Amino acid sequence: MRLISSLAVLAAVALSACATTSGGDAATPVFDAARLSEHIRVLSDDGFEGRGIATPAEAKVIEYLSAQYAAAGFQPGGTDGGWTQAVTLNRFAASNIHASLGLGDWSLPMTQGREVAISTRRPAEHVSLKDAPLVFVGYGVKAPERHWDDFKGQDLRGKILVVLINDADFEDPSLDTFGGRAMTYYGRWTYKYEEAARQGAAGVLIVHETAPASYGWTTVANSWGGPQFDIVRADAASERVPVEAWIQRDVAVDLFHRAGLDFEALKVQARSRDFQPVALPGASFSTEFDVATTASTTHNVIARLPGAVHPDETILYTGHWDHIGTGEPDATGDRIFNGAVDNASGQAGLIELARAFGRGPRPARSIVMISFTAEESGLLGSEFYAANPVYPLETTVAGFNIDSMNVAGRMSKVGIVGAGQSDLDALVTAAAAAQGREAEGEANPAGGSYYRSDHFPLAKRGVPMAYLKPAGDFLDEPIAERAAMVAEYSRSRYHQAADEWSPDWDYTGMIQDLSLIYGVGRDLANSRDWPGWRTGSEFGPVRARTASARD
């Protein structure tokens, strides 16, 4: 991932234009390209072995991050006066999987990865369901703020719920019940399983369709075909169903037809608030498999700068430190997934944000940096923190998540992932304008990117979180080569062993984005403002329940 050497010169020339100042000293840049580069180089070095969680490499990561946060002027912000928060995970490996559909004399044995993809995140040694009845519950959504309930009070205990992926507006955006084509949390597979547990169901079969899922069946088969991870939960039985599964669309269409139902017609009905659950007469689902559950402990790294006036009120900056670790050798023989861009670049950003806050005037509110673990295993470090917050979520003002920063140069715009959710949009837009840039929503909101990074577990518990990405056009020549570099990274380096540090990267775009979120966070930290969720956001009602904790 190398650009021509002239980019290093361009970076140096443009650096002063992109730097922000601290403490009113206009000669002191907050962010330094050389420091950013060195952090990325160190954290993505082969000696860190791809930053796999719960491996010997984790201790090296913790040591480096805590030392850097301390040098920046921050205090240990974890539990028991330390730099970390222990995160206990369960790993679930399903084996000897047997599954079938039945209706009268007809039965369909299903093969894992072909017709069905079955997993579980509920502790057990063995899962066995025999002839569990099937009920189609549309999109499987219960959203009181939208006056929407696909369950209508029916008793679904012990049943298998057949659900559609995404939400009702994907097929017909004119309904505008769930914000049009932009995916809501209700459209995500994670929500479908969580709500089914609240309904007491025995399991879920999500009908896979490529367009509304935003990925093909191969992704489903690969992702759900291996071990699954979850945080250790106090009451897993109430939060997880025994069977979490997907089925191929053609299988579902055939099943519905055999049950005397029209799948496409029911999909249309499911777009209405008046939809009622539909039992599949005589149809049943059976499965049996073994589960090997093993526990491991990994760590979030947390640093804190106590506020001078309101230390109990918190501004968060977050990003994950983990990557994939080591794997099968690629064509060059490299088996270390270094994760330089994803997400050593984000960790470099957090460290230098800490340095900027640490050497400036002490903010009124506290600043907390969290380097999350286990993002690559399903946002589990952030899920654990959100479920077990070190600093109360009701007095966490807002947060900014960093994942895979821009190392290709300055850009004309900043992209707001999940635009339209919170009041942070307006603050980011104003800050971008002050930089001479525009802010815009993501190019494909139907893909649900807002629900796929570490800010999300906090957002779903009511904390307004911003997640920004570079957008627009490159501002400096050679523009075509910069664009080609980004495309090549997505094609050939993302989540591959080739995601390695380069001495030729241009940090001016990264500095643009760090300067923006530093400024917005600093202003919030010195204000009495409490950004909120916009009307219709699925996260607004959660935040509203703790309104009395905020003055």
N, C-alpha and C positions, 0 to 999 in steps of 0.2 A: 504494500500500500504506500508507494513512494511517488511523490510529485517531483517535477524537475527542480533543481536546486535553487532556481530563481524565486521559488515560493518562500524559502527561508528569508531571503532579502525582503520580499514584499511584506512578510510578517513583521519584521523589525521596523520597517517604515511605517506600517499602519498601526503598530501597537499603541503608540501614544494617543492616537485618535480614538481607540476603543477602550482605553483604560479609564477607570473611575478613580476618584480620589477619596481619601479617608480623613476624617477629623478636620476637614477644612483646609488641609495642606494640599494645594493644587499640584505640587511637585512630586507628590508621593503616589505612585500608581498602586491600586489595590491588588491587581492581578499581574503576575509576571509569567511570560510564556516559558521561560527557562525552568521555573519551578514546576509549572504544570507538566511540562515534558518529562522532567526527572521523576515526578511521582508516578506517572504512567509507566515509564521505563522500569522503575523498580518493581511496582506491583505486578507487572506483566512479564517479569523476568522468569526464565525457566526454573529458577530456584524456588519460585512460589507454586510450581507444579499445577498451574491452572486454577489456583484458589478454590480447590474442592472443599466442601463443608465437612466437618468432623474428620479431617485428615491432619497429618503433621504440618501441612502447609498453613492450616488455619491459625496456629500459634504465631507464625511469622507475620501473617496479616494483622492480627490483633496487636502485636508488638509494634509494627510499623505505624499503624493508624493511631494508636494511643500516644505514641511518642510525638507524632506530628501534631495531633490535637493539643497536646500539652505545650509544645513549642509555640503554638499559635496563641496561647494564653487562655485556653479553656481548661475546665476542671473535669475530673472523672464524673460522668453523668449516669452511670449504670446503677445496678443494685448494690447494696452494702458498701457504698463508697468507692466502688471500683469502676473500671472503664467498660464493663460488659454487662449484658443481660443474658443469662443462660436460656437457651431455647431448646426445649426437649421435643423431639420429633418421633413419630412412629412411621416406620416403613412397612407397607403392606404388599406382600408378593403373593398373588393368586396363582394357583397351579391346579392341574387336573380338572380343567374347566369343562363342564358339560352343560349344555343349554338347549332348550327346545321350545317351540310353540306348538300348541295343540288346539284342535277344534273338532269335536266328534271323532270320526274315524281318521281324520287327517292329522298328521304331525310333521313338523319340520325340524330335524336336528340342525343346530346352528354351530358353525365353527368359529372359534375366537379369531378375530381379525378379518373374517370374510363376511359373514352375515351380521355378526354382532361383535361388539367390543365391551367386555365386562370387567369391572373393577370394583373395589370396595375401599372405603376409608373408615371402616367401623371395626374396632378390635374384635377378633374372633379367631378361633382355630379352624372353623369349618362353617360354610354357609350352605344351607339347603332349603330350597323352596320347591314345593310340589303343587303343581296345578293352581298357581296363584291367579285369581281373576284379573282381567285387564280392563282398565277404564281410560278412555280418551278424555283428557282434561284441557284440550286446546293448547294454549301456550303455558299453562301451569302457573299463572300469575295471580297474586293477591296484592293489589295496590290500592289501599283505601283512599289515598290522595287523588287517585284518578277514578274513583268510584268503579273499580274493576275487581271482580272476583270470579275466577274460573272454576272454583270449587263449590260455590253455592251451598255451603254447609253440609255437603254430603259426607257420610262416614266412609273414609277411604283407608281405614286401618287394615293392614295386611294385604292390600291390593297393589298391583303393579300399575303405575301411571304411565300412559303413553302421551308424550308431549312433543310439541313442535319447538324447534330452535328459533331464536330471535324473539321478536314481539309482533303484535298485530299490525303495526304500521309498516313493517318491511314490505309486505305484499301490496299494501294499499296506503301509501304515504298521505293521501288526501284525508284519511281518517284523523290524523294528527292527534291521536289519543296518547301516543307515547313519543311525541316529538318528531314525527316523520321518519325518514330513513335512518336517522342517527340512532344507533343501538343504545338502549337503556340497560341498566343492570338487570332488569327483568328478562332481558333477552339472552343473558349469558347462561351457559350450562351450569356454572357454579350455583347460580340462584335456583335453577330448576331442582337441583338435588337438595338444596337447603330447605326450600319451601315444602318439598315432598316429605322431608323429615318432620317438619312442623305439622303436616297433615297426618302423620302416623303411617305413611305408606311403607310397604315392604321393599319397594324398589321403583326404579324409573327406567323407561326405555325412551331415550330421545331419538326422534326420527331425524336421521342425518339428511340434510339437503345442502349442497355445496354453496349456493349463493347466500342464503341467510346465515349459514355458519361462517362463511368467509374462508373456508378451507375445505379440501377434499377429504374423501374417506381415508386415504392413505395416512393423512395427519392424525385422524382419529385412531386408526388401528395402531399406529406407532406410539402415540401418546398414552393410550389406555391399555396397550398390550404389555407394558412393563410394570415394575413396582410403582405404587402410588405413595405419596407422603402426606402427612397432616401433622398439625401440632397436637400434643397430648391435651385432650379436653377433659374437663371435670365430669361432663355428662355426655359422652359421645353418643349414647343411645338416643338422646333427644335431638341431636344435631346432625346425625348421619344415618342414611338408610343403609340396609345391609347390601343392596345391589345398586350400583351406579352403572348404567349401560347405555350404549347407543345401538341402533339397528339401521341397516341400510334402508333407504327409501323404498326400493322395489319390494323388499320383504314386507314393509308396513302396508303398502298398497294392496298386495296380495292377501295379507291377513284380513284387512278391512273388508275386501271383496268377499272372502269366504264367510265373514260374519254378517254379510248382507248390508254392508255399509259402503258409502262412497267416500274415499279418502279426500278427494279434491273438494267435494261439496262440504265436508265437515271442516276443512281448512277455511273455507269462506265463512262458515258459521262462527268459527272461532275468533273472527275479527270483531265480533259484536259483544257489547257488555251483557247482552241477554243470553249468551251462550250457556248451555247447561252441560255438565259432564255426560258422556255417552258410554255406557257399558258395551263391551264387545261381546254379544251374546254367545255363550258357550266357549269363548276363547280363553286360553290360559297360558301361563308361562312357567317353565320349570328350569331350575338351575341348581348345580351343585359344584362346589369347588373348595379346595383347601386354601387356608390363608396363613402365611408365615409372617408374624408381626414382630419386628425388632425395634428397639428404641435406641436413639442416639442423641447426643447433646452437641449443639453448636452455639454460636454466640452472636448477638448484635453488639456492635461497639457504639457507645453513646458518650458524647461530650457535651458539656453545658457551660454557658457563660451566664451567670445569674444576673437578672435584671436589677438595675439600680433603684427602681421605684416600685415596680410590680413584679417581683421575682416569681410569683406563683402563676403568672400568665406567660405562655410559651409560644414562640415562633419556631416551627420545625423546618429543617433542611434534611432531606433524606436521599438515599441511593444505596444500591446493593454492592457489597464487596465481593460476593461469591461469583464463581464462574463454573464451568463444567468439570474442571479437573483434568484428568488424563483419560485417554480412550484408545481406540484402535488407531494404528499409524495411518497417516494419509499417504499419498503417492510419493512424498518426499521422505517418508519414514518418521515424520514428526507426530508424536502422540500427546503433546502437551497443548491443551486448549488455553492459550495465554490470556485471552479476554482483554486485550489492550483497550479497544474502544468500548467494549461491553464487558465490564463496566469500570475498568481501571480509570478511564477518563472521568467518569462521574465521581469516583473517589478523590481524584485529583482536584476536581471542582469543589467538593465539600471541604477538603483540607484548606484550600486557599480562600474559600468563603470564611472559614473559621479564622484564618489569619487576618482577613480584612476586618472582621468584627473585633477581634482581639486587640488590635493595635489602634482602634478608633475610640471615640468616646463611648463609655458604657451605655448600652441602650436601656430604656426604661423597663422593657419586658425582657424576659430571658430568651436566649437563643440556644437551641438544642440541635446538635448534629447527630443523626443516626445513620450509621453504616449497617444496613440490614444484611443478615445472612439468608441463605436458602431462597432467594428470589427465583433462581433457575429451577427450583423444585416445586414452584407453585405459589410464590409470594408468601412463603411461610414465616420468614423472619418478621416481616411487617404484620402478618396476621397475628403472630404471637404477641408482638408489642401492642397492637390495637386491642387484643383481648386481655392483655395484662399490662396496661400502660404504667410506665414509671412516673409520668407526669399526667395529671388528670386530663382526659380528653375534653371535658366540658369547659376547661379554661385554656385549652390549646387554641390559640387565635386562628391560625392558618398554617399551611405548610407548602413547601416547594420540593418536588421530587425531581431527581436528576438521573437519567439513564442514557448512556451512549451519547456523549457530547460531540459537537461539531469540530473536527480537526482538519477541515478542508478549506476554511476561509470565511470571510464576512458574507452575510446574506442580507437580502433586502427586506425580509419579513421574519416574524416569529410565529410559529404555529401553536395554537392553543388546543391541546388534545382534550376533548370533552367540552368544547366551547358551548356556552349557554347554561352551564350548570351553576356557577356561583358568581358572587360579586368580585372575585379575583380577576375575572376577565377584564373588567373596566380598568383596574389598576395596572394590569399587564399592558393593555392597549395604550394607556397614557404613557407608561414608561417606554414602550417601544417607539411611540411618536417622538418622545424627547431624544431618542437616538437617531431619528430620521427614518425609522422603519414603520411598517404596518404590522398589525396583528391579524391573523385569520384563523378560522377553524380548520380542522384537519381535512385532508383531501377525501378521505373515505370514512366518514363517521359511522357508517353501517358496520364497519369492521370491529367496532367496540374496543379500540385501543385504550380508551380511558380505564377499562376494567382489567388491564393486563400489565400493570406495573405497580410498584410498591406503595404508591400513594393510595391505591384503591381500598385496602382494608381500613385505612383511616377515614377515607371519604364515606364509606358505607356506614361508619359509626358516627357520622355527622361533622367531622372536621373538614372545613373547606380546604381543598388541596389543589395546587396548580401543577400541571405537567406540561412542559413546553418542549417543542421540537423546532429545529431550524426549518425555514420555509422560504419560498420565493426564489429569487435568482442570486447567483454569486455576483458580487460587486467588483471583484478585481480579476484582471486577466492572469493566467489563461483560463477563461471561463469553461471552455469545452473540456479541458483536462481535469478541472475540479469536478465537474459533473460526472465525468467518466470514472473518476476515483470513487465517488460515492456509489455509483451503480456497481462498480466492480466489488466494492466491499459487501454490498447486499448479496451479490451473486456468488462470490467466491470466498469470503472471509467470515461473514456473520456465523457465529456458532461453529466455527471450524478452527483447526489448528493454526491457520494462517492469520488469525486476528492478532498480529504482533505489532509492537511499537516501531515507529519509523522516525529517524532524526529529521526528516524533511517535512513533517506536518506543519500546517499553518494554524496557529492558535487564535487568530484575530476573531474568528466567528465564535469560538468558545468563550473568549473574553467578552464579546458582545452580550452573550446570554448570561454569563455569570454577573456581569455588571447590572443587567436588568433585574435579575431576581434578588441580588444584593440590595439594590435601591428600594425595591418594593418591600422587601422584608424589613429593612432598616426603618422605613417610614412607618410601617405597621407597628414595629417594636417601640416606636416613640410616640404612638398615638393612643387614643382610647377607643379606636374603631374595632368592631367585631364583624368582619365580612360574613355574609350569610349566603344561603342557598336561594336560588331564584324560584319563583312560584312554579310548581309542577315538578321540581327536582325530586327524585325518589329519596334523597338524603335529607331534605328539609324537615320532615316530621321527626326524624331521629334527633336532629340538633335542637328542635323546638322543645323537646322534653327536658332539656337541661338549661333552659333560658334563664332560670332564676339564679344560676351560678355565675352569670356574666352581668356586670353592671353597665 
